[in-house]
């Protein structure tokens, strides 16, 4: 069969990307498999970073918009698997599957409808533009926010009665890119020569107000020499308008968390997504936790396909376990962060109450954006003066060593959050918990999200609901070495349920069901 797998976020090489490419690796042994994404990334880079054999997999990189481009491509597949988090693209494949890490709410209750309308109203009021066609996600380069594109990009501006001045920088992402042509509302207004060395060129467009009609800026360059790479990069996009300046001050400087939510506000309500979802023949959820919310948010049943974990890559240290507690999770700001400060607080409390000879180690990657750096600095300040060690951007070999040496594994994602109101803030499955178990760590994890599906309280770890419980269960393991060793053995054995062979067998079973 001809199988297509779509993942918008492929270049991030995270847990969802590991799962979707693991499916591609396995299916490519007996089928023709094409992985579709937007931001070009080398197959060798993906294979090396994610420890996969992708030599039989074809990759196709297309512009992020319009959705019709992806829809037309799906028609060429016997089976189309959408493995892109929070995306519900239309599909015309003979059979289509949605792989869901966690669902976005499409049947909105009254509070959610109100929030959606408020978000749309704020975007319109503060002149927030829509990067509508041809763009990849925003990124930071040399302190500048930019968006890379293929040869055509389209930006939609909110309606305005007054004259607007639009400023931005444009640069070439490939050598020998021809001049870019600028269009305003379909009319050619200028041209930009793009230096081959990628130097950004400034440009300003003056637009007359159109009353209630929105304005559109389109930028095109000739087809680039290589179609599988970026063509241009747009940076420092600004609208010279008091309301847009207020937006930048509020949501790009003061309240970045709100800004992220605002960018997530829909341009329209959910009827289109409901129609798109109806085209999918099956939904695969990564956990029972996700299945529950698929049922609530989408009014659809789904089947379980848990992510594969490279359990063979982790083992207890041959030198034995140290008096060490470990957590692995990215350092990032926002209310859905990994709760490093809370874990530091719990450990400090244990030290203050007399715990000696034990260390807390926190390992995770860091995106070099100011808000995330400030979050890390706060964690570092809270940890000062205590046996707490941070491992920022640790390589995989160091993570293997830390897992191997740690006796206890902590996980706190979602602590203090409302699971009924914002379930997305909780761990949807718990890959790092399984990795820790495979290395003989005893998991002491929050009893929320997907964690209770992995950890059986009192058999292979402990589940906690408050920081005092986290401290109490940890003390019990520290003081009772025989119990700790027993739970560690059970944890290591139970981690094998999530190895690659189990994933492949379950995937084959689900594909067979789909093709009946």
CORFENSUL-V57982 format. One record per residue. N is the residue number from 1. SS is DSSP state (@ for helix, = for strand, . for the rest). PSI is psi in whole degrees, -180 to 180 (none if undefined). D_FIRST is the distance of its C-alpha to the first C-alpha in Angstrom with 2 decimals. Layout:
# CORFENSUL-V57982
n=[N	N]
ss=[SS	SS]
psi=[PSI	PSI]
d_first=[D_FIRST	D_FIRST]
This chain:
# CORFENSUL-V57982
n=[1	2	3	4	5	6	7	8	9	10	11	12	13	14	15	16	17	18	19	20	21	22	23	24	25	26	27	28	29	30	31	32	33	34	35	36	37	38	39	40	41	42	43	44	45	46	47	48	49	50	51	52	53	54	55	56	57	58	59	60	61	62	63	64	65	66	67	68	69	70	71	72	73	74	75	76	77	78	79	80	81	82	83	84	85	86	87	88	89	90	91	92	93	94	95	96	97	98	99	100	101	102	103	104	105	106	107	108	109	110	111	112	113	114	115	116	117	118	119	120	121	122	123	124	125	126	127	128	129	130	131	132	133	134	135	136	137	138	139	140	141	142	143	144	145	146	147	148	149	150	151	152	153	154	155	156	157	158	159	160	161	162	163	164	165	166	167	168	169	170	171	172	173	174	175	176	177	178	179	180	181	182	183	184	185	186	187	188	189	190	191	192	193	194	195	196	197	198	199	200	201	202	203	204	205	206	207	208	209	210	211	212	213	214	215	216	217	218	219	220	221	222	223	224	225	226	227	228	229	230	231	232	233	234	235	236	237	238	239	240	241	242	243	244	245	246	247	248	249	250	251	252	253	254	255	256	257	258	259	260	261	262	263	264	265	266	267	268	269	270	271	272	273	274	275	276	277	278	279	280	281	282	283	284	285	286	287	288	289	290	291	292	293	294	295	296	297	298	299	300	301	302	303	304	305	306	307	308	309	310	311	312	313	314	315	316	317	318	319	320	321	322	323	324	325	326	327	328	329	330	331	332	333	334	335	336	337	338	339	340	341	342	343	344	345	346	347	348	349	350	351	352	353	354	355	356	357	358	359	360	361	362	363	364	365	366	367	368	369	370	371	372	373	374	375	376	377	378	379	380	381	382	383	384	385	386	387	388	389	390	391	392	393	394	395	396	397	398	399	400	401	402	403	404	405	406	407	408	409	410	411	412	413	414	415	416	417	418	419	420	421	422	423	424	425	426	427	428	429	430	431	432	433	434	435	436	437	438	439	440	441	442	443	444	445	446	447	448	449	450	451	452	453	454	455	456	457	458	459	460	461	462	463	464	465	466	467	468	469	470	471	472	473	474	475	476	477	478	479	480	481	482	483	484	485	486	487	488	489	490	491	492	493	494	495	496	497	498	499	500	501	502	503	504	505	506	507	508	509	510	511	512	513	514	515	516]
ss=[.	=	=	=	=	=	.	.	.	@	@	@	.	.	@	@	@	@	@	@	@	@	@	@	@	@	@	.	.	.	.	=	=	=	=	=	=	.	.	.	.	.	@	@	@	@	@	@	@	@	.	.	.	.	.	.	.	=	=	=	=	.	.	.	.	.	@	@	@	@	@	@	@	@	.	.	.	.	=	=	=	=	.	.	.	.	.	.	.	.	.	.	.	.	=	=	=	=	=	=	.	.	.	.	.	.	.	.	.	@	@	@	@	@	@	@	@	@	@	@	@	@	@	@	@	.	.	.	.	=	=	=	=	=	=	=	=	=	=	=	=	.	.	=	=	=	=	=	=	=	=	=	=	=	=	=	=	.	.	.	.	.	.	=	=	=	=	=	=	=	=	=	.	.	.	.	.	.	.	=	=	=	=	=	.	.	=	=	=	=	=	=	.	.	.	.	.	.	.	.	=	=	=	=	=	=	=	.	.	.	.	.	.	.	=	=	=	=	=	=	.	.	.	.	.	.	.	.	.	.	.	=	=	=	=	=	=	=	=	.	.	@	@	@	@	@	@	@	@	@	@	@	@	@	.	@	@	@	@	@	@	@	@	.	.	.	.	.	.	.	@	@	@	@	@	@	@	.	.	.	.	=	=	=	=	.	.	@	@	@	@	@	@	@	@	@	@	@	.	.	.	.	=	=	.	.	.	.	.	.	@	@	@	.	.	.	.	.	.	.	.	.	.	=	=	=	=	=	.	.	=	.	.	.	.	.	.	.	.	@	@	@	@	@	@	@	@	@	@	@	@	@	.	.	.	.	.	.	=	=	=	=	=	=	.	=	.	.	.	@	@	@	@	@	@	@	@	@	@	@	@	@	@	.	.	.	.	=	=	=	=	=	.	.	.	@	@	@	@	@	@	@	@	@	@	.	.	=	=	=	=	.	.	.	.	.	.	.	.	.	.	.	@	@	@	.	.	.	.	.	@	@	@	@	@	@	@	@	.	.	.	=	=	=	=	=	.	.	.	.	@	@	@	@	.	.	=	.	.	.	=	=	=	=	.	.	@	@	@	@	@	@	@	@	@	@	@	@	@	.	@	@	@	@	@	@	@	@	@	@	@	@	@	@	@	@	@	@	.	@	@	@	@	@	@	@	@	@	@	@	@	@	@	@	.	.]
psi=[159	115	131	138	122	133	106	-33	24	-41	-16	-23	44	-162	-42	-36	-37	-43	-47	-37	-26	-40	-43	-44	-49	-47	-28	-11	-28	-3	163	120	130	127	128	132	-166	-56	115	137	140	137	-38	-37	-45	-45	-42	-45	-37	4	55	158	104	21	-24	-2	134	142	138	123	122	161	150	-25	159	161	-27	-28	-45	-40	-44	-37	-35	-25	-19	-6	145	-40	131	124	113	108	26	120	124	11	138	74	152	152	148	13	160	-41	135	140	141	118	117	120	-45	139	147	150	120	-28	100	130	177	-47	-39	-38	-41	-45	-40	-45	-39	-44	-44	-39	-41	-42	-43	-43	-40	15	42	120	160	119	92	-32	137	4	150	180	157	146	166	129	121	40	1	141	129	162	127	154	170	-151	-10	133	148	132	129	131	146	156	146	139	-21	166	142	142	119	127	143	170	143	137	158	140	-7	152	156	32	133	173	146	135	134	132	139	117	41	-10	137	127	-10	-177	145	124	131	110	141	-22	3	10	128	136	126	151	147	135	132	123	136	148	146	20	-122	-3	139	150	154	134	128	135	127	145	161	156	130	163	-34	121	-10	16	168	157	-55	170	130	129	162	43	126	144	120	84	138	-39	-36	-36	-38	-41	-48	-39	-43	-50	-10	-12	-59	-48	73	-33	-42	-36	-41	-40	-40	-42	-23	-6	135	151	-21	169	-171	9	-40	-41	-36	-43	-42	-42	-34	-18	-11	133	-23	154	129	121	145	-10	164	-33	-47	-40	-41	-44	-24	-43	-42	-43	-32	-10	38	149	154	165	160	130	97	150	150	145	135	67	-27	-18	-5	141	158	146	137	-19	3	169	147	168	77	134	137	145	139	121	145	146	105	152	168	159	-13	23	179	7	43	-42	-40	-40	-40	-43	-44	-43	-41	-39	-39	-41	-43	-26	6	-1	130	149	6	151	150	126	129	118	137	162	163	126	128	51	148	-43	-35	-36	-42	-37	-46	-42	-35	-43	-42	-41	-43	-29	-11	137	2	159	67	127	131	135	96	128	42	136	164	-38	-36	-37	-42	-43	-44	-46	-43	-33	-25	140	-30	142	129	147	132	10	129	-8	133	-2	163	106	-34	-33	-41	69	-20	-19	-3	161	122	-29	-86	57	-42	-30	-43	-42	-44	-43	-40	-28	9	19	145	118	130	96	159	140	53	165	-139	-4	-42	-16	-24	-43	123	115	123	-10	-52	15	-166	148	131	157	-7	160	-38	-36	-41	-45	-42	-47	-36	-43	-40	-41	-39	-39	-19	86	-36	-42	-44	-44	-37	-48	-35	-42	-44	-40	-45	-43	-43	-24	-24	-17	-17	20	175	-35	-40	-41	-46	-42	-42	-39	-44	-41	-44	-38	-38	-42	-38	-34	4	none]
d_first=[0.00	3.78	6.17	9.86	12.82	16.26	19.56	22.73	24.77	22.84	26.03	28.03	26.21	27.29	26.17	23.47	22.08	22.27	20.26	17.45	17.27	17.53	14.31	12.78	14.53	13.34	9.59	9.84	11.20	8.16	5.23	6.25	8.42	11.19	14.23	16.50	20.22	23.62	26.09	25.11	25.19	24.70	21.76	24.44	26.49	23.78	23.01	26.73	27.74	25.10	25.09	21.38	19.56	17.52	17.73	14.01	13.40	13.97	16.52	17.52	20.97	22.18	25.50	25.90	27.05	26.79	24.08	23.23	21.76	19.09	18.67	18.04	15.43	13.42	13.20	10.76	7.96	6.09	7.60	10.70	12.90	16.46	18.24	21.26	24.58	26.47	24.18	22.87	21.32	20.49	16.92	15.56	11.85	10.84	11.12	13.12	14.68	17.93	18.77	22.57	25.14	27.86	27.98	30.18	32.55	31.71	34.00	37.22	40.37	43.68	44.25	40.77	41.36	44.68	43.20	40.59	43.34	45.60	42.99	42.38	46.15	46.80	44.24	45.98	49.47	49.00	47.25	44.00	41.71	38.03	35.81	33.64	31.34	30.04	31.23	29.96	31.78	35.47	36.58	39.95	41.04	44.67	45.73	44.16	41.47	39.00	35.67	33.57	31.88	30.14	32.29	33.02	34.32	35.92	38.42	39.85	43.44	45.21	47.82	51.24	54.58	55.91	55.12	52.42	52.26	48.81	48.71	45.89	45.04	42.33	41.18	38.85	35.92	35.57	38.41	39.40	38.17	40.12	42.38	40.94	42.08	43.15	43.05	44.83	43.96	42.52	45.58	45.70	48.14	47.86	46.13	45.66	45.70	43.41	44.84	42.50	43.54	41.99	45.39	45.10	47.02	48.75	48.66	50.35	49.69	52.34	51.13	53.41	52.96	51.17	52.43	49.73	47.03	44.69	44.67	41.67	41.54	38.90	38.71	36.90	36.91	35.74	32.17	32.37	32.01	28.86	26.30	24.68	28.01	30.44	32.95	35.84	37.23	39.38	41.99	45.17	44.39	47.53	49.06	52.85	53.65	55.60	52.99	50.19	52.55	53.09	49.35	49.08	52.11	50.91	47.18	46.75	49.93	51.44	48.69	45.38	43.76	44.61	43.34	39.86	39.96	41.26	38.41	36.10	37.97	35.83	36.68	36.22	35.81	32.66	31.97	29.17	27.44	27.88	26.29	23.30	22.92	22.98	19.64	17.86	16.81	17.48	19.56	19.55	23.02	24.12	27.40	29.51	31.60	28.75	27.85	31.48	31.50	28.24	30.07	33.22	31.91	29.01	30.09	26.65	25.75	23.21	21.98	22.86	20.80	23.47	23.07	23.01	26.38	27.32	30.10	30.59	31.83	34.79	37.81	41.48	43.78	45.48	48.70	48.27	47.88	50.15	51.85	49.14	47.16	43.96	41.80	38.77	37.84	37.91	41.31	40.98	43.24	42.79	43.25	39.78	40.76	40.67	44.32	45.73	49.21	49.24	48.33	51.00	53.47	52.74	53.16	56.33	57.72	57.20	58.94	61.76	62.19	62.67	59.33	59.90	57.92	54.48	52.29	49.57	46.85	44.57	41.67	39.35	38.22	40.17	39.27	42.38	43.14	46.68	46.00	43.91	46.50	49.22	47.39	47.22	50.90	51.77	50.07	52.00	55.27	54.78	54.15	57.24	59.76	57.47	55.43	52.22	50.00	47.32	44.54	43.17	39.99	40.11	37.71	35.28	37.69	40.43	38.35	37.67	41.43	42.33	40.04	41.47	45.06	44.96	46.19	45.28	42.48	43.22	40.95	42.43	39.87	40.91	44.47	46.86	44.19	43.78	40.59	41.01	41.49	39.29	36.72	34.62	37.38	36.57	34.19	30.94	30.04	32.09	30.37	33.70	35.29	32.80	33.36	37.08	36.89	35.02	37.98	40.49	41.64	42.85	41.28	43.81	41.71	42.17	41.50	39.33	35.72	33.16	35.73	37.12	33.74	33.92	37.68	39.68	43.25	45.61	43.03	41.00	42.63	44.44	43.62	46.19	47.09	49.99	51.20	54.01	51.46	49.44	52.70	53.82	50.68	50.65	54.34	53.68	51.20	53.60	56.54	54.83	53.19	52.43	50.47	48.62	47.65	46.55	44.29	42.90	41.92	40.23	38.44	37.10	35.88	34.28	32.38	30.15	28.46	26.62	25.55	22.13	21.63	22.27	19.88	16.96	17.90	18.20	14.87	13.17	15.57	14.85	11.07	12.11	14.75	12.66	10.52	13.89]
